[in-house]
Structures are given as structure tokens and as C-alpha cells.
Amino acid sequence: MTRVWDLELPDSQKIVLLALADCANDEGHCWPSMRTLASKCSKGERTVQGVIVKLVEAGHLTRREVPGKGCNYTVHPRNDSAPAEAAPRREVQKPPQGLRDTPAEAADKPSKNHNKPSTARKRDGGKTVIPENWEAPPVASLPPQARACAEKWTAASYRTHAEAFHSYWRSERKMKADWTLTWANRIIALHSQVMRDQKFGNAPTSEPPPKRQANPELKALHAQWQAGEITAAEFDRQRDALVRRAA
């Protein structure tokens, strides 16, 4: 938990990561329910789910869903202000005068910095904003865990959540190295919600959405809700206000 306090994170991410660290054992493993996390953080479950996705993407957390048993988490905070290869080093005593390497021996030893440029390129390169014409990949091409979830979704649910995902990240303009992996993590985070919606008849259908959803403000509001930025109650309140104003 001490390492979490030292991180520079937005308030919502820090409180959720602290709550997980508080539940974790010495190896960083924990398996709290979403209700427990929401209670610890004084936030809605959908908000906590959205924050967990961001923590996974940032590398501070690993989330693994166990069918029938909920989710297991591993907390491993990263400090991105330091190079990834920086690790505790042992103090090496210098050899006594007269026992140092000869010039020929020193030339045979690899440079301590010989691999740093390639490491930096790997860490900084290859990131892009989500393309304007991005489309969700076929379910069959997703990573195994995300594919297992998406195969249980209706085609309308998959399409609707993919559109909300694209709209949200287009507005955020943030850069990612792999948008398919980011989408796969989003599928895993949304899976429980989608299953509930499909079970109780609240999931999207194959019918076209009502024309009023073409309102760009309503579309942006819907994307915020899908991303877990606002609660369902706040979404309903703002949506009703937009409808009344447009009437």
C-alpha cells in the first residue's frame, strides 16, 4: 500500500487502487467483490469498473476473471516517473589497485548503456490516437478471455458498446499502442453489466436507435456513461434535461 501512496494518479484511480491494496495479501493478490470495492471507495459500481479498466491499461493492476467465482486482482503499482529498467543495484566494490582490468579485458566487456536506446524506443514508440474509421474487430480474433465474454453478447450489444468505446476515445484523444487490446480489456470490464442487461431485457436490440440519439450532446453523454465516468442516475438526469431542452 505504501507504493500506491507514492503514485501520482487521479483521485478516483488512487482510491480504487488503495482499496484493492488494502484487500491484498503479501503477494498483492486479492478477490474483493465489486460491491465491496464500491463501498470502500464510496463510488458506484459502474464507476469502479471503469477505473479498474484504466488501472489495468496503465499497468498498475492485473485483472483475471474466474468463471463462477468473480475476479482475481494482482496489485503491482508502477512508477512511470522512473525508467522501467531502473532496479535496485548491488554495490560493487572496486578491485584493489593493480587488479583492475587490462585495456584488452575492458574492451571485451559490454557497455552498461548498450541497450538503453532500444528500450526507450520500445517504451515511447508506436502509440496512436484511435482512428476515425476504427471498427471493432471480429469476435473470433479477440484474445481468449475477451472472446469468451463477447461470444455471449448479442450482436447489437457488441456493436453498441464498440460505438460508445470509439466515441469516448475519439473525444479523449489519448494515445494507445494497441487499440484491439484496449477494446478487449473494455469487453472484460463490461461483461457483467452486459449479461445483466441481456438477462433483464435492457440490452440494445437490432432495431435502429431512436432519432433523438443523433443529438451529439446525448451521444457524448451516453459515451461517458458507457465508459463509467458518470453513474446511471446522473446519466438519466442529464438525458432528461437534454430531451426537455430539445422539445
C-alpha beads as a LAMMPS data file, in Angstrom:
LAMMPS data file: protein, C-alpha beads

247 atoms
246 bonds

1 atom types
1 bond types

-500.0 500.0 xlo xhi
-500.0 500.0 ylo yhi
-500.0 500.0 zlo zhi

Masses

1 110.0

Atoms # bond

1 1 1 0.000 0.000 0.000
2 1 1 2.932 2.336 0.650
3 1 1 3.878 2.180 -3.041
4 1 1 0.351 3.216 -4.031
5 1 1 0.524 6.343 -1.868
6 1 1 3.662 7.419 -3.737
7 1 1 1.957 7.287 -7.173
8 1 1 0.713 10.392 -8.928
9 1 1 -2.784 9.324 -10.029
10 1 1 -6.205 10.955 -10.410
11 1 1 -8.242 10.801 -7.190
12 1 1 -10.645 8.086 -8.403
13 1 1 -7.832 5.804 -9.621
14 1 1 -5.806 6.247 -6.448
15 1 1 -8.698 5.467 -4.076
16 1 1 -9.667 2.313 -6.037
17 1 1 -6.044 1.111 -6.162
18 1 1 -5.690 1.794 -2.423
19 1 1 -8.868 -0.186 -1.747
20 1 1 -7.501 -3.145 -3.723
21 1 1 -4.119 -2.909 -1.998
22 1 1 -5.903 -2.881 1.364
23 1 1 -7.587 -6.182 0.440
24 1 1 -4.435 -7.787 -0.997
25 1 1 -2.188 -10.357 0.658
26 1 1 1.618 -10.095 0.837
27 1 1 1.929 -11.168 -2.818
28 1 1 -0.503 -8.457 -3.985
29 1 1 -3.373 -10.876 -4.739
30 1 1 -6.972 -10.142 -3.757
31 1 1 -10.500 -11.030 -4.871
32 1 1 -12.985 -8.486 -3.404
33 1 1 -16.477 -8.208 -4.851
34 1 1 -17.430 -5.132 -6.847
35 1 1 -19.900 -4.225 -4.082
36 1 1 -17.088 -4.308 -1.509
37 1 1 -14.865 -2.065 -3.642
38 1 1 -17.699 0.378 -4.334
39 1 1 -18.434 0.571 -0.593
40 1 1 -14.760 1.133 0.317
41 1 1 -14.401 3.897 -2.299
42 1 1 -17.859 5.491 -1.763
43 1 1 -18.465 5.253 -5.519
44 1 1 -20.899 3.491 -7.840
45 1 1 -20.049 0.010 -9.091
46 1 1 -20.014 1.146 -12.735
47 1 1 -17.595 3.956 -11.852
48 1 1 -15.283 1.498 -10.061
49 1 1 -15.404 -0.841 -13.090
50 1 1 -14.349 1.994 -15.375
51 1 1 -11.488 2.976 -13.065
52 1 1 -10.248 -0.637 -12.906
53 1 1 -10.025 -0.697 -16.718
54 1 1 -7.808 2.401 -16.625
55 1 1 -5.581 0.905 -13.895
56 1 1 -5.148 -2.281 -15.968
57 1 1 -4.269 -0.228 -19.051
58 1 1 -1.724 1.797 -17.049
59 1 1 -0.030 -1.382 -15.799
60 1 1 -0.807 -0.885 -12.092
61 1 1 -3.199 -3.838 -11.895
62 1 1 -3.880 -7.249 -13.433
63 1 1 -7.467 -8.487 -13.567
64 1 1 -8.398 -12.129 -14.151
65 1 1 -11.998 -13.319 -14.299
66 1 1 -12.648 -16.764 -12.796
67 1 1 -15.966 -18.204 -14.097
68 1 1 -18.378 -18.690 -11.227
69 1 1 -16.017 -17.145 -8.665
70 1 1 -15.756 -13.475 -9.645
71 1 1 -12.491 -11.674 -10.393
72 1 1 -8.975 -12.014 -9.047
73 1 1 -6.738 -8.946 -8.957
74 1 1 -2.985 -8.543 -8.619
75 1 1 -1.767 -5.127 -7.463
76 1 1 1.660 -4.154 -8.829
77 1 1 1.981 -0.340 -8.815
78 1 1 4.294 1.205 -11.402
79 1 1 6.132 4.465 -11.022
80 1 1 6.292 5.795 -14.568
81 1 1 8.401 8.759 -13.475
82 1 1 11.416 6.430 -13.363
83 1 1 12.792 4.363 -16.281
84 1 1 11.291 0.897 -16.431
85 1 1 14.697 -0.731 -16.311
86 1 1 15.714 1.092 -13.124
87 1 1 16.016 -1.559 -10.412
88 1 1 17.868 -1.841 -7.109
89 1 1 21.511 -2.408 -7.838
90 1 1 24.079 -4.070 -5.670
91 1 1 27.097 -2.058 -4.680
92 1 1 30.139 -3.456 -6.455
93 1 1 33.430 -2.948 -4.734
94 1 1 36.237 -1.677 -6.935
95 1 1 39.181 -4.073 -7.173
96 1 1 42.338 -3.042 -5.398
97 1 1 44.867 -1.019 -7.335
98 1 1 46.867 -3.327 -9.538
99 1 1 43.982 -5.852 -10.021
100 1 1 41.853 -3.807 -12.412
101 1 1 41.065 -4.982 -15.954
102 1 1 43.714 -4.515 -18.557
103 1 1 42.683 -2.340 -21.570
104 1 1 42.129 -5.507 -23.636
105 1 1 39.873 -7.074 -20.957
106 1 1 37.886 -3.867 -20.565
107 1 1 37.268 -3.694 -24.335
108 1 1 35.699 -7.179 -24.270
109 1 1 33.070 -6.181 -21.679
110 1 1 29.689 -4.909 -22.975
111 1 1 28.810 -1.294 -22.317
112 1 1 26.423 -0.717 -19.413
113 1 1 24.322 1.539 -21.639
114 1 1 24.383 -0.545 -24.816
115 1 1 20.663 -1.447 -24.657
116 1 1 19.150 1.785 -23.333
117 1 1 18.246 3.417 -26.707
118 1 1 16.247 0.376 -27.875
119 1 1 14.437 0.201 -24.517
120 1 1 13.418 3.834 -24.816
121 1 1 12.168 3.337 -28.364
122 1 1 10.061 0.381 -27.285
123 1 1 8.583 2.316 -24.370
124 1 1 7.782 5.527 -26.276
125 1 1 7.060 4.462 -29.853
126 1 1 4.057 3.020 -31.659
127 1 1 1.243 4.836 -29.821
128 1 1 -1.581 6.483 -31.781
129 1 1 -4.977 8.016 -31.156
130 1 1 -7.878 5.788 -32.113
131 1 1 -8.501 6.044 -35.904
132 1 1 -11.589 7.885 -37.077
133 1 1 -12.644 4.823 -39.102
134 1 1 -11.897 2.321 -36.306
135 1 1 -14.220 -0.675 -36.183
136 1 1 -14.429 -3.372 -33.535
137 1 1 -12.535 -6.499 -34.641
138 1 1 -14.439 -9.761 -35.244
139 1 1 -15.158 -11.592 -32.005
140 1 1 -13.202 -14.637 -33.193
141 1 1 -9.994 -12.561 -33.475
142 1 1 -10.077 -11.255 -29.881
143 1 1 -7.731 -12.514 -27.102
144 1 1 -9.120 -15.667 -25.413
145 1 1 -10.666 -14.101 -22.284
146 1 1 -12.313 -11.236 -24.175
147 1 1 -13.506 -13.612 -26.898
148 1 1 -15.141 -15.905 -24.322
149 1 1 -17.053 -12.895 -22.958
150 1 1 -18.028 -11.362 -26.311
151 1 1 -19.335 -14.680 -27.634
152 1 1 -22.093 -14.443 -25.004
153 1 1 -23.122 -10.937 -26.131
154 1 1 -25.753 -10.225 -28.743
155 1 1 -24.545 -8.650 -31.973
156 1 1 -26.405 -5.463 -31.039
157 1 1 -24.681 -5.290 -27.632
158 1 1 -21.276 -5.777 -29.218
159 1 1 -21.913 -3.115 -31.860
160 1 1 -23.411 -0.583 -29.430
161 1 1 -20.626 -0.839 -26.853
162 1 1 -17.989 -0.712 -29.591
163 1 1 -19.515 2.520 -30.918
164 1 1 -19.545 4.013 -27.414
165 1 1 -15.910 2.935 -26.915
166 1 1 -14.889 4.588 -30.198
167 1 1 -16.805 7.792 -29.455
168 1 1 -15.288 8.085 -25.980
169 1 1 -11.667 7.628 -27.078
170 1 1 -12.107 9.923 -30.106
171 1 1 -13.169 12.683 -27.729
172 1 1 -10.351 11.928 -25.249
173 1 1 -7.636 11.982 -27.964
174 1 1 -5.400 9.824 -25.790
175 1 1 -2.810 7.544 -27.372
176 1 1 -2.534 3.765 -27.063
177 1 1 -0.125 1.263 -28.558
178 1 1 -2.768 -1.428 -29.218
179 1 1 -6.420 -0.445 -29.625
180 1 1 -7.548 -4.045 -30.067
181 1 1 -6.076 -4.919 -26.651
182 1 1 -7.671 -1.800 -25.128
183 1 1 -11.042 -2.858 -26.563
184 1 1 -10.523 -6.416 -25.267
185 1 1 -9.912 -5.089 -21.734
186 1 1 -13.072 -2.973 -22.049
187 1 1 -15.100 -6.061 -23.032
188 1 1 -13.889 -7.888 -19.906
189 1 1 -14.792 -4.922 -17.684
190 1 1 -18.272 -4.569 -19.242
191 1 1 -19.133 -8.265 -19.320
192 1 1 -21.068 -8.488 -16.043
193 1 1 -23.106 -5.384 -16.910
194 1 1 -23.919 -6.676 -20.416
195 1 1 -25.006 -10.052 -19.042
196 1 1 -27.365 -8.333 -16.577
197 1 1 -28.782 -6.095 -19.301
198 1 1 -29.394 -9.054 -21.607
199 1 1 -30.953 -11.099 -18.829
200 1 1 -33.445 -8.395 -17.843
201 1 1 -34.189 -7.163 -21.359
202 1 1 -32.245 -3.907 -21.080
203 1 1 -29.672 -4.720 -23.774
204 1 1 -29.649 -2.946 -27.164
205 1 1 -31.688 -4.567 -29.926
206 1 1 -31.046 -4.886 -33.635
207 1 1 -33.538 -2.086 -34.289
208 1 1 -32.048 1.317 -35.197
209 1 1 -31.745 3.713 -32.256
210 1 1 -34.321 6.484 -31.862
211 1 1 -33.575 9.606 -33.878
212 1 1 -33.140 11.680 -30.756
213 1 1 -29.886 9.786 -30.032
214 1 1 -28.383 11.591 -33.038
215 1 1 -28.092 14.631 -30.758
216 1 1 -24.285 14.982 -30.331
217 1 1 -24.667 16.042 -26.678
218 1 1 -26.740 12.958 -25.930
219 1 1 -24.246 10.767 -27.802
220 1 1 -21.354 12.177 -25.776
221 1 1 -23.339 11.712 -22.550
222 1 1 -24.047 8.085 -23.481
223 1 1 -20.324 7.528 -24.135
224 1 1 -19.481 8.916 -20.670
225 1 1 -21.918 6.507 -19.060
226 1 1 -20.602 3.541 -21.056
227 1 1 -17.056 4.441 -20.011
228 1 1 -18.060 4.537 -16.334
229 1 1 -17.391 8.272 -15.977
230 1 1 -20.887 9.006 -14.625
231 1 1 -23.460 6.928 -12.748
232 1 1 -26.689 5.654 -14.276
233 1 1 -28.683 8.105 -12.145
234 1 1 -26.589 11.044 -13.361
235 1 1 -26.961 9.821 -16.961
236 1 1 -30.761 9.705 -16.605
237 1 1 -30.855 13.178 -15.062
238 1 1 -28.746 14.810 -17.759
239 1 1 -30.501 12.926 -20.548
240 1 1 -33.927 14.093 -19.352
241 1 1 -32.643 17.656 -19.186
242 1 1 -31.377 17.443 -22.787
243 1 1 -34.669 15.998 -24.015
244 1 1 -36.669 18.722 -22.304
245 1 1 -34.421 21.397 -23.759
246 1 1 -34.740 19.956 -27.276
247 1 1 -38.549 19.659 -27.053

Bonds

1 1 1 2
2 1 2 3
3 1 3 4
4 1 4 5
5 1 5 6
6 1 6 7
7 1 7 8
8 1 8 9
9 1 9 10
10 1 10 11
11 1 11 12
12 1 12 13
13 1 13 14
14 1 14 15
15 1 15 16
16 1 16 17
17 1 17 18
18 1 18 19
19 1 19 20
20 1 20 21
21 1 21 22
22 1 22 23
23 1 23 24
24 1 24 25
25 1 25 26
26 1 26 27
27 1 27 28
28 1 28 29
29 1 29 30
30 1 30 31
31 1 31 32
32 1 32 33
33 1 33 34
34 1 34 35
35 1 35 36
36 1 36 37
37 1 37 38
38 1 38 39
39 1 39 40
40 1 40 41
41 1 41 42
42 1 42 43
43 1 43 44
44 1 44 45
45 1 45 46
46 1 46 47
47 1 47 48
48 1 48 49
49 1 49 50
50 1 50 51
51 1 51 52
52 1 52 53
53 1 53 54
54 1 54 55
55 1 55 56
56 1 56 57
57 1 57 58
58 1 58 59
59 1 59 60
60 1 60 61
61 1 61 62
62 1 62 63
63 1 63 64
64 1 64 65
65 1 65 66
66 1 66 67
67 1 67 68
68 1 68 69
69 1 69 70
70 1 70 71
71 1 71 72
72 1 72 73
73 1 73 74
74 1 74 75
75 1 75 76
76 1 76 77
77 1 77 78
78 1 78 79
79 1 79 80
80 1 80 81
81 1 81 82
82 1 82 83
83 1 83 84
84 1 84 85
85 1 85 86
86 1 86 87
87 1 87 88
88 1 88 89
89 1 89 90
90 1 90 91
91 1 91 92
92 1 92 93
93 1 93 94
94 1 94 95
95 1 95 96
96 1 96 97
97 1 97 98
98 1 98 99
99 1 99 100
100 1 100 101
101 1 101 102
102 1 102 103
103 1 103 104
104 1 104 105
105 1 105 106
106 1 106 107
107 1 107 108
108 1 108 109
109 1 109 110
110 1 110 111
111 1 111 112
112 1 112 113
113 1 113 114
114 1 114 115
115 1 115 116
116 1 116 117
117 1 117 118
118 1 118 119
119 1 119 120
120 1 120 121
121 1 121 122
122 1 122 123
123 1 123 124
124 1 124 125
125 1 125 126
126 1 126 127
127 1 127 128
128 1 128 129
129 1 129 130
130 1 130 131
131 1 131 132
132 1 132 133
133 1 133 134
134 1 134 135
135 1 135 136
136 1 136 137
137 1 137 138
138 1 138 139
139 1 139 140
140 1 140 141
141 1 141 142
142 1 142 143
143 1 143 144
144 1 144 145
145 1 145 146
146 1 146 147
147 1 147 148
148 1 148 149
149 1 149 150
150 1 150 151
151 1 151 152
152 1 152 153
153 1 153 154
154 1 154 155
155 1 155 156
156 1 156 157
157 1 157 158
158 1 158 159
159 1 159 160
160 1 160 161
161 1 161 162
162 1 162 163
163 1 163 164
164 1 164 165
165 1 165 166
166 1 166 167
167 1 167 168
168 1 168 169
169 1 169 170
170 1 170 171
171 1 171 172
172 1 172 173
173 1 173 174
174 1 174 175
175 1 175 176
176 1 176 177
177 1 177 178
178 1 178 179
179 1 179 180
180 1 180 181
181 1 181 182
182 1 182 183
183 1 183 184
184 1 184 185
185 1 185 186
186 1 186 187
187 1 187 188
188 1 188 189
189 1 189 190
190 1 190 191
191 1 191 192
192 1 192 193
193 1 193 194
194 1 194 195
195 1 195 196
196 1 196 197
197 1 197 198
198 1 198 199
199 1 199 200
200 1 200 201
201 1 201 202
202 1 202 203
203 1 203 204
204 1 204 205
205 1 205 206
206 1 206 207
207 1 207 208
208 1 208 209
209 1 209 210
210 1 210 211
211 1 211 212
212 1 212 213
213 1 213 214
214 1 214 215
215 1 215 216
216 1 216 217
217 1 217 218
218 1 218 219
219 1 219 220
220 1 220 221
221 1 221 222
222 1 222 223
223 1 223 224
224 1 224 225
225 1 225 226
226 1 226 227
227 1 227 228
228 1 228 229
229 1 229 230
230 1 230 231
231 1 231 232
232 1 232 233
233 1 233 234
234 1 234 235
235 1 235 236
236 1 236 237
237 1 237 238
238 1 238 239
239 1 239 240
240 1 240 241
241 1 241 242
242 1 242 243
243 1 243 244
244 1 244 245
245 1 245 246
246 1 246 247
